[in-house]
Amino acid sequence: MPQYLSPPKILVVDDERSMRELLEILLLKHGYDVQCAESGLEALDIVRSQPFDLVITDIRMQPVNGLEVLKQCKTISPRTTVIMISAYASTELAVEAMNEGAYDYFPKPFNNEEIISVISTALRSRGDDPTLSKPQEGPLYFGCLIGESPPMRKIYENIQRVAKTSSNVVIIGESGTGKELVAKAIHRQSARGDQPLVIVNCGGVPENLIESELFGHKKGSFTGAAANKMGLVETAQGGTLFLDEIGELSPLLQVKLLRLVQDKTIRMIGGTEDILVDVRIISATNRDLERMVMDKTFREDLYYRLNVLPIRIPPLRERREDIPVLAQYFLSKFTKDFGKDIHKVSSYAMDILCNYEFPGNVRELEHIIERGVAMESSRIILPDSLTLSMYRRKEQEQATASDVSEIPIEGFDLDQHMAEIEKRLLQQALHQTGGAKLKAAQLLGISFRSFRYRLLKYGLATEDELKNLGQ
């Protein structure tokens, strides 16, 4: 439990006594100074009489509702942070609350640990969280790499170790995991950091051109060779040569690369002299090079000379702790690029992201957030701003192959089709669990908050039914 020299003051506003008492006990336990109000009118009287760092208010209250409390709080005390809670979850309410300046929106029932985490973050974001005696640890940045999960910390350690050597490195990981960023970090940490880093995408250069790109050519050595051209290997002299997608090299190029690795020499196309080069080689691949060696599609001798120091980058689904950190980083980046005032990803949307498999890894997360910022009209990223085709693939994979055997000639509405599949899966989960909603959410591998959001969206439950969980 954090120890405060001066506890932050929080006002809890709810017309349900049980909810007020629950929040009061929870907040007192975590060291906050708590006061409660049983109506919106009482809350506004209290806010006028004394300052609060944060207000937590229900939305559905009479005669003054939570949205009016929010508006008045922002007028009376603009620096007060407001978090909305409601048993009546809806996108419209969330959008309106965010547009009026709410920090976040939580449906009831909420996860105690999650709301405490959001409160702590909200207070820190004010810049004047009353002097925590112990500083809070923030996201861990390592050069261009972002992440604080144990797998990422291990990668940072490996980068520091291999950077001190001159041995060749192979970076292994799925597409979109950040292999090029790891290569850049190794180069910058090494003794060659002030020398060139030359990047070659072995799969992005046509096979008939890549030899010339790598090793250069002499004038007149082939049609179109109008002048001598230095190759990228020689350009990297004294520095680092990063060969991305190394598994795409042809057998002929593998032989020529082996000569570079073994003898540190190259020969231009059409040339007769060997050129001595001093480069460190870092390779990257999303393919199984060992399997390629067994299948005789990649030279065994080249493999062992390149793979002196291997580094494996885990896919994003194996380091889910990094998803919120990365999402916030991309959010800050794109809100600045697009000139928008969007300060966070909503708890609903973050649930979806944290439970998604991310076949495209960090690159896919970046694209999802970019689209979300472009589509969002409020001050917070909501689930509906996450492109359906991006975050529903897990549900798509669970659907049976008989749903669409082939695309009709006249085409069809993909979003509508996926919505129908999702609705059927929700119904099946409820049927299998005898209507137990919490168990149904667990069966689908999603949070209960995300589950109830979908139930309301597809009309499978009413707000009154969900108010008491309906389990």
C-alpha positions as CSV (number, residue, x, y, z in Angstrom):
1,M,0.0,0.0,0.0
2,P,1.5,3.4,-0.9
3,Q,2.1,5.8,2.0
4,Y,1.0,9.4,1.4
5,L,2.3,12.4,3.3
6,S,-0.9,14.2,2.4
7,P,-3.6,11.7,1.1
8,P,-5.4,12.7,-2.1
9,K,-9.0,13.7,-1.4
10,I,-11.7,11.7,-3.3
11,L,-15.4,12.3,-3.4
12,V,-17.6,9.3,-4.1
13,V,-21.1,10.1,-5.5
14,D,-23.7,7.3,-5.8
15,D,-27.4,7.0,-4.8
16,E,-26.8,3.3,-3.9
17,R,-25.6,3.0,-0.3
18,S,-23.9,-0.4,-0.9
19,M,-21.8,1.1,-3.7
20,R,-20.8,4.1,-1.7
21,E,-19.7,1.9,1.2
22,L,-17.8,-0.5,-1.1
23,L,-15.8,2.4,-2.7
24,E,-15.2,4.1,0.6
25,I,-13.8,0.9,2.2
26,L,-11.7,0.2,-0.9
27,L,-10.3,3.7,-1.2
28,L,-9.6,4.1,2.6
29,K,-7.7,0.8,2.4
30,H,-5.4,2.3,-0.3
31,G,-4.6,5.4,1.8
32,Y,-7.0,7.9,0.3
33,D,-9.0,10.6,2.1
34,V,-12.6,9.7,1.2
35,Q,-15.9,11.6,1.5
36,C,-19.3,10.3,0.2
37,A,-22.4,12.0,-1.2
38,E,-25.7,10.2,-1.9
39,S,-27.0,12.5,-4.6
40,G,-25.7,14.9,-7.2
41,L,-27.1,17.9,-5.4
42,E,-25.3,17.0,-2.2
43,A,-22.1,16.4,-4.2
44,L,-22.2,19.8,-5.8
45,D,-22.7,21.5,-2.5
46,I,-19.6,19.6,-1.1
47,V,-17.5,20.5,-4.2
48,R,-18.4,24.2,-3.8
49,S,-17.2,24.1,-0.1
50,Q,-13.9,22.3,-0.5
51,P,-11.5,21.1,-3.1
52,F,-11.1,17.5,-4.3
53,D,-8.4,15.8,-6.3
54,L,-10.8,13.3,-7.8
55,V,-14.5,12.7,-8.0
56,I,-16.1,9.2,-8.7
57,T,-19.7,9.6,-9.7
58,D,-22.5,7.4,-10.8
59,I,-24.4,8.6,-13.9
60,R,-28.0,7.6,-13.3
61,M,-29.1,9.7,-10.4
62,Q,-32.1,12.0,-9.8
63,P,-32.7,14.9,-9.9
64,V,-29.1,15.8,-10.8
65,N,-27.4,13.1,-12.8
66,G,-23.7,12.3,-13.0
67,L,-23.1,14.1,-16.3
68,E,-24.4,17.3,-14.6
69,V,-22.1,16.7,-11.7
70,L,-19.2,16.3,-14.2
71,K,-20.0,19.5,-15.9
72,Q,-20.4,21.5,-12.7
73,C,-17.2,20.0,-11.3
74,K,-15.2,21.1,-14.3
75,T,-16.7,24.6,-13.9
76,I,-16.2,24.9,-10.1
77,S,-12.8,23.1,-9.9
78,P,-11.3,22.6,-13.4
79,R,-8.3,20.7,-12.0
80,T,-10.5,18.0,-10.3
81,T,-10.3,14.7,-12.2
82,V,-13.7,12.9,-12.7
83,I,-14.3,9.2,-13.2
84,M,-17.8,8.0,-14.2
85,I,-19.4,4.7,-13.2
86,S,-22.7,3.2,-14.2
87,A,-24.6,0.0,-14.3
88,Y,-26.1,1.1,-17.6
89,A,-23.2,0.7,-20.0
90,S,-23.6,2.3,-23.4
91,T,-21.3,3.8,-26.0
92,E,-23.4,7.0,-26.2
93,L,-23.0,7.7,-22.5
94,A,-19.3,7.0,-22.6
95,V,-18.8,9.4,-25.6
96,E,-20.8,12.1,-23.9
97,A,-18.9,11.7,-20.6
98,M,-15.6,11.8,-22.4
99,N,-16.6,14.9,-24.4
100,E,-17.5,16.7,-21.2
101,G,-14.0,16.0,-19.8
102,A,-14.3,12.7,-17.8
103,Y,-11.1,10.9,-17.3
104,D,-12.5,7.4,-17.7
105,Y,-15.8,5.5,-17.7
106,F,-16.4,2.2,-15.7
107,P,-19.4,-0.1,-15.9
108,K,-20.7,-1.8,-12.8
109,P,-19.6,-4.2,-11.6
110,F,-16.0,-3.2,-11.9
111,N,-12.7,-4.9,-11.0
112,N,-11.4,-3.4,-7.7
113,E,-7.8,-3.6,-8.7
114,E,-8.4,-2.1,-12.1
115,I,-10.3,1.0,-10.7
116,I,-7.6,1.5,-8.1
117,S,-4.9,1.4,-10.8
118,V,-6.9,3.9,-12.9
119,I,-7.3,6.2,-9.9
120,S,-3.6,6.1,-9.2
121,T,-2.7,6.8,-12.8
122,A,-5.3,9.7,-13.0
123,L,-3.8,11.3,-9.9
124,R,-0.3,11.0,-11.2
125,S,-1.3,12.5,-14.6
126,R,-2.4,15.7,-12.7
127,G,1.3,16.3,-12.0
128,D,0.6,17.0,-8.3
129,D,-0.2,13.7,-6.8
130,P,0.4,14.6,-3.1
131,T,4.0,13.4,-2.6
132,L,4.1,9.7,-2.6
133,S,7.0,8.7,-0.3
134,K,8.1,6.1,-2.8
135,P,8.4,7.1,-6.5
136,Q,6.3,5.1,-8.9
137,E,8.1,3.2,-11.6
138,G,7.1,4.2,-15.1
139,P,7.3,2.4,-18.5
140,L,10.8,1.1,-19.4
141,Y,12.3,2.5,-22.5
142,F,15.5,1.1,-24.1
143,G,16.4,3.2,-27.1
144,C,13.6,2.8,-29.6
145,L,12.3,-0.3,-27.7
146,I,9.4,0.0,-25.3
147,G,8.3,-2.5,-22.7
148,E,8.7,-3.5,-19.1
149,S,7.6,-7.2,-19.2
150,P,10.1,-9.8,-18.0
151,P,10.7,-11.1,-21.7
152,M,11.6,-7.5,-22.8
153,R,13.9,-6.9,-19.8
154,K,15.7,-10.1,-20.8
155,I,16.1,-8.8,-24.4
156,Y,17.6,-5.5,-23.0
157,E,20.1,-7.6,-21.0
158,N,21.0,-9.7,-24.1
159,I,21.4,-6.5,-26.3
160,Q,23.9,-5.1,-23.8
161,R,25.8,-8.4,-23.7
162,V,26.1,-8.9,-27.4
163,A,26.8,-5.3,-28.1
164,K,30.1,-5.6,-26.3
165,T,31.3,-8.3,-28.7
166,S,32.0,-8.3,-32.5
167,S,30.3,-11.6,-33.2
168,N,27.5,-12.0,-35.7
169,V,23.9,-12.0,-34.4
170,V,20.7,-13.5,-35.7
171,I,17.5,-11.9,-34.4
172,I,14.5,-14.3,-34.6
173,G,10.9,-13.3,-34.3
174,E,7.5,-13.1,-36.0
175,S,6.7,-10.2,-38.4
176,G,6.0,-7.0,-36.5
177,T,7.9,-7.8,-33.3
178,G,10.6,-5.1,-33.8
179,K,13.6,-7.0,-35.1
180,E,15.0,-3.9,-36.8
181,L,14.7,-1.9,-33.6
182,V,16.7,-4.6,-31.8
183,A,19.4,-4.4,-34.5
184,K,19.6,-0.7,-34.2
185,A,19.9,-0.9,-30.4
186,I,22.8,-3.4,-30.7
187,H,24.6,-1.2,-33.2
188,R,24.2,2.0,-31.1
189,Q,25.4,0.2,-27.9
190,S,28.4,-1.3,-29.7
191,A,31.9,0.1,-30.3
192,R,30.7,0.7,-33.9
193,G,27.9,2.9,-32.8
194,D,29.4,6.0,-34.5
195,Q,29.9,4.2,-37.8
196,P,27.3,3.4,-40.5
197,L,24.4,1.1,-39.9
198,V,23.3,-0.2,-43.4
199,I,19.9,-2.0,-43.6
200,V,19.2,-4.4,-46.4
201,N,15.8,-6.0,-46.8
202,C,16.7,-9.3,-48.5
203,G,13.1,-10.0,-49.4
204,G,12.4,-6.6,-50.8
205,V,15.0,-6.4,-53.6
206,P,14.5,-8.4,-56.8
207,E,16.7,-11.4,-57.0
208,N,18.4,-10.2,-60.2
209,L,19.4,-6.9,-58.5
210,I,20.3,-7.9,-55.0
211,E,23.8,-9.1,-55.8
212,S,24.6,-5.7,-57.3
213,E,23.0,-3.9,-54.4
214,L,25.1,-5.9,-51.9
215,F,28.4,-6.1,-53.6
216,G,28.4,-3.4,-56.2
217,H,29.3,-3.6,-59.9
218,K,31.8,-2.4,-62.4
219,K,30.9,-0.2,-65.4
220,G,29.8,-2.3,-68.4
221,S,29.5,-5.5,-66.4
222,F,25.9,-5.9,-67.5
223,T,23.4,-4.1,-69.6
224,G,22.5,-0.8,-67.8
225,A,25.8,-0.7,-65.8
226,A,26.7,2.8,-67.0
227,A,29.2,3.5,-64.2
228,N,30.9,1.8,-61.2
229,K,28.7,1.4,-58.2
230,M,29.7,0.7,-54.6
231,G,27.7,-2.0,-52.9
232,L,25.9,-1.7,-49.6
233,V,28.4,-4.0,-47.9
234,E,31.2,-1.7,-48.7
235,T,29.1,1.3,-47.6
236,A,28.9,-0.3,-44.2
237,Q,32.7,-0.3,-43.8
238,G,33.6,-0.1,-40.1
239,G,30.0,-0.3,-39.1
240,T,27.1,-2.8,-39.1
241,L,25.4,-4.6,-41.9
242,F,21.8,-5.5,-41.0
243,L,20.4,-8.2,-43.3
244,D,16.6,-8.4,-42.7
245,E,14.7,-11.5,-44.0
246,I,17.9,-13.4,-44.4
247,G,15.9,-16.6,-45.2
248,E,14.9,-15.1,-48.5
249,L,18.4,-15.2,-50.0
250,S,18.8,-17.4,-53.0
251,P,21.4,-20.3,-52.9
252,L,23.8,-18.3,-55.1
253,L,23.7,-15.3,-52.8
254,Q,24.2,-17.5,-49.8
255,V,27.5,-18.7,-51.3
256,K,28.6,-15.1,-51.9
257,L,27.6,-14.1,-48.4
258,L,29.5,-17.0,-46.9
259,R,32.6,-15.7,-48.5
260,L,32.0,-12.3,-46.9
261,V,31.4,-13.9,-43.5
262,Q,34.5,-16.2,-43.7
263,D,37.1,-14.1,-45.4
264,K,35.8,-10.6,-44.9
265,T,36.1,-9.9,-48.6
266,I,33.8,-9.2,-51.5
267,R,34.1,-8.9,-55.2
268,M,32.1,-6.5,-57.4
269,I,30.1,-7.9,-60.3
270,G,32.6,-7.6,-63.2
271,G,35.5,-7.0,-60.9
272,T,38.7,-9.0,-60.6
273,E,40.0,-7.7,-57.3
274,D,38.9,-8.7,-53.8
275,I,37.9,-5.9,-51.5
276,L,38.6,-6.3,-47.8
277,V,35.7,-5.1,-45.6
278,D,35.3,-4.7,-41.9
279,V,31.6,-5.1,-41.0
280,R,29.6,-6.8,-38.3
281,I,26.7,-8.7,-39.6
282,I,23.3,-8.8,-37.8
283,S,20.7,-10.9,-39.5
284,A,17.0,-11.2,-38.9
285,T,14.3,-13.7,-39.9
286,N,10.7,-14.7,-39.2
287,R,11.4,-18.1,-40.7
288,D,12.8,-21.3,-39.0
289,L,16.4,-21.3,-40.3
290,E,17.1,-24.7,-38.6
291,R,14.2,-26.3,-40.5
292,M,15.5,-24.6,-43.7
293,V,18.9,-26.1,-43.1
294,M,17.4,-29.6,-42.6
295,D,15.4,-29.0,-45.8
296,K,18.6,-28.0,-47.7
297,T,17.2,-24.6,-48.6
298,F,19.7,-22.7,-46.4
299,R,23.4,-23.5,-46.2
300,E,24.4,-25.1,-42.9
301,D,27.9,-23.5,-42.9
302,L,26.4,-20.1,-43.4
303,Y,23.8,-20.7,-40.7
304,Y,26.4,-21.5,-38.1
305,R,28.6,-18.5,-39.0
306,L,25.7,-16.1,-38.8
307,N,24.0,-17.6,-35.8
308,V,26.8,-17.1,-33.3
309,L,24.6,-15.0,-30.9
310,P,20.9,-15.6,-31.4
311,I,18.3,-13.3,-29.9
312,R,14.6,-14.3,-29.9
313,I,11.9,-11.6,-29.7
314,P,8.7,-13.0,-28.2
315,P,5.4,-12.2,-30.0
316,L,3.2,-9.6,-28.3
317,R,0.8,-12.2,-27.1
318,E,3.6,-13.6,-24.9
319,R,4.2,-10.2,-23.2
320,R,0.7,-8.8,-22.7
321,E,1.9,-6.6,-19.9
322,D,3.5,-4.3,-22.6
323,I,0.2,-3.8,-24.5
324,P,-1.1,-0.8,-22.3
325,V,2.4,0.8,-22.4
326,L,2.7,0.5,-26.2
327,A,-0.9,1.5,-26.8
328,Q,-0.4,4.7,-24.8
329,Y,2.9,5.4,-26.6
330,F,1.2,5.1,-30.0
331,L,-1.8,7.1,-28.8
332,S,0.5,10.0,-27.9
333,K,2.3,9.7,-31.2
334,F,-0.8,9.8,-33.4
335,T,-2.8,12.4,-31.4
336,K,0.2,14.7,-32.0
337,D,0.3,13.8,-35.7
338,F,-3.4,14.3,-36.2
339,G,-3.8,17.3,-33.9
340,K,-6.4,15.6,-31.7
341,D,-7.0,15.9,-28.0
342,I,-7.3,12.2,-27.0
343,H,-5.6,11.4,-23.8
344,K,-6.2,7.7,-23.2
345,V,-7.6,4.3,-24.3
346,S,-10.8,3.5,-22.4
347,S,-10.9,0.5,-20.1
348,Y,-13.4,-1.2,-22.4
349,A,-11.1,-0.8,-25.4
350,M,-8.0,-1.8,-23.4
351,D,-9.7,-5.0,-22.3
352,I,-10.2,-5.9,-26.0
353,L,-6.6,-5.1,-26.8
354,C,-5.2,-7.1,-23.9
355,N,-7.2,-10.2,-24.7
356,Y,-6.4,-10.1,-28.5
357,E,-3.8,-12.4,-30.0
358,F,-2.1,-9.9,-32.3
359,P,-1.0,-12.0,-35.2
360,G,0.6,-8.8,-36.6
361,N,2.3,-8.1,-33.2
362,V,3.5,-4.5,-32.3
363,R,3.1,-3.3,-35.9
364,E,-0.6,-4.3,-35.8
365,L,-1.2,-2.6,-32.5
366,E,0.3,0.5,-34.0
367,H,-2.1,0.4,-36.9
368,I,-5.1,-0.3,-34.7
369,I,-4.3,2.8,-32.5
370,E,-3.7,4.9,-35.6
371,R,-7.1,4.0,-37.0
372,G,-8.7,4.5,-33.6
373,V,-7.3,8.0,-33.3
374,A,-8.4,8.8,-36.8
375,M,-11.9,7.5,-36.2
376,E,-12.5,8.7,-32.6
377,S,-14.6,11.8,-32.0
378,S,-14.4,11.9,-28.2
379,R,-11.4,12.5,-25.9
380,I,-10.9,8.8,-25.2
381,I,-10.5,5.7,-27.5
382,L,-13.7,3.6,-27.3
383,P,-14.2,0.0,-28.5
384,D,-16.2,1.1,-31.6
385,S,-13.1,3.0,-32.8
386,L,-11.1,-0.2,-33.0
387,T,-11.5,-1.5,-36.5
388,L,-13.7,-4.7,-36.3
389,S,-11.6,-6.6,-38.8
390,M,-8.5,-6.0,-36.7
391,Y,-9.7,-7.0,-33.2
392,R,-12.3,-9.7,-34.0
393,R,-9.9,-12.2,-35.6
394,K,-9.9,-14.4,-32.5
395,E,-13.6,-14.8,-32.8
396,Q,-13.3,-15.3,-36.5
397,E,-10.9,-18.2,-36.0
398,Q,-13.3,-19.8,-33.5
399,A,-16.1,-19.7,-36.1
400,T,-16.6,-22.9,-38.1
401,A,-15.4,-23.2,-41.7
402,S,-18.9,-23.8,-42.8
403,D,-19.9,-20.1,-42.1
404,V,-18.6,-19.0,-45.5
405,S,-17.3,-21.7,-47.8
406,E,-16.5,-19.1,-50.5
407,I,-17.1,-15.4,-51.2
408,P,-20.2,-14.9,-53.4
409,I,-19.6,-13.4,-56.8
410,E,-21.6,-10.3,-55.9
411,G,-19.6,-9.9,-52.6
412,F,-21.0,-9.5,-49.1
413,D,-20.8,-7.3,-46.0
414,L,-17.8,-8.6,-44.0
415,D,-18.5,-6.5,-40.9
416,Q,-22.1,-7.6,-40.7
417,H,-21.1,-11.3,-41.3
418,M,-18.5,-11.1,-38.5
419,A,-21.1,-9.4,-36.2
420,E,-23.5,-12.3,-36.8
421,I,-20.7,-14.9,-36.0
422,E,-19.9,-13.0,-32.8
423,K,-23.5,-12.9,-31.7
424,R,-23.9,-16.7,-32.3
425,L,-20.7,-17.4,-30.3
426,L,-22.1,-15.3,-27.4
427,Q,-25.4,-17.2,-27.6
428,Q,-23.6,-20.6,-27.7
429,A,-21.4,-19.6,-24.7
430,L,-24.5,-18.7,-22.7
431,H,-26.3,-21.9,-23.7
432,Q,-23.3,-24.0,-22.7
433,T,-23.0,-22.3,-19.3
434,G,-26.7,-22.4,-18.5
435,G,-26.9,-18.6,-18.7
436,A,-24.0,-18.0,-16.3
437,K,-22.5,-14.8,-17.8
438,L,-19.2,-14.8,-15.9
439,K,-18.5,-18.4,-16.9
440,A,-19.6,-17.6,-20.5
441,A,-17.1,-14.8,-20.6
442,Q,-14.3,-17.1,-19.4
443,L,-15.3,-19.7,-22.0
444,L,-14.8,-17.1,-24.7
445,G,-11.5,-15.9,-23.2
446,I,-12.6,-12.3,-22.7
447,S,-13.1,-10.1,-19.7
448,F,-16.6,-9.9,-18.1
449,R,-16.6,-6.2,-18.9
450,S,-16.0,-6.9,-22.6
451,F,-18.6,-9.7,-22.5
452,R,-21.4,-7.5,-21.0
453,Y,-20.5,-4.7,-23.6
454,R,-21.2,-7.2,-26.4
455,L,-24.4,-8.5,-24.8
456,L,-25.8,-5.0,-24.8
457,K,-24.6,-4.3,-28.3
458,Y,-26.3,-7.3,-29.8
459,G,-29.5,-7.0,-27.6
460,L,-28.8,-10.3,-25.8
461,A,-29.4,-8.7,-22.4
462,T,-31.0,-5.6,-21.0
463,E,-29.4,-3.0,-18.8
464,D,-31.7,-4.1,-15.9
465,E,-30.7,-7.7,-16.3
466,L,-27.0,-6.8,-16.2
467,K,-27.4,-4.5,-13.3
468,N,-27.4,-7.4,-10.9
469,L,-25.1,-9.5,-13.1
470,G,-28.0,-11.9,-14.0
471,Q,-25.9,-15.0,-13.1
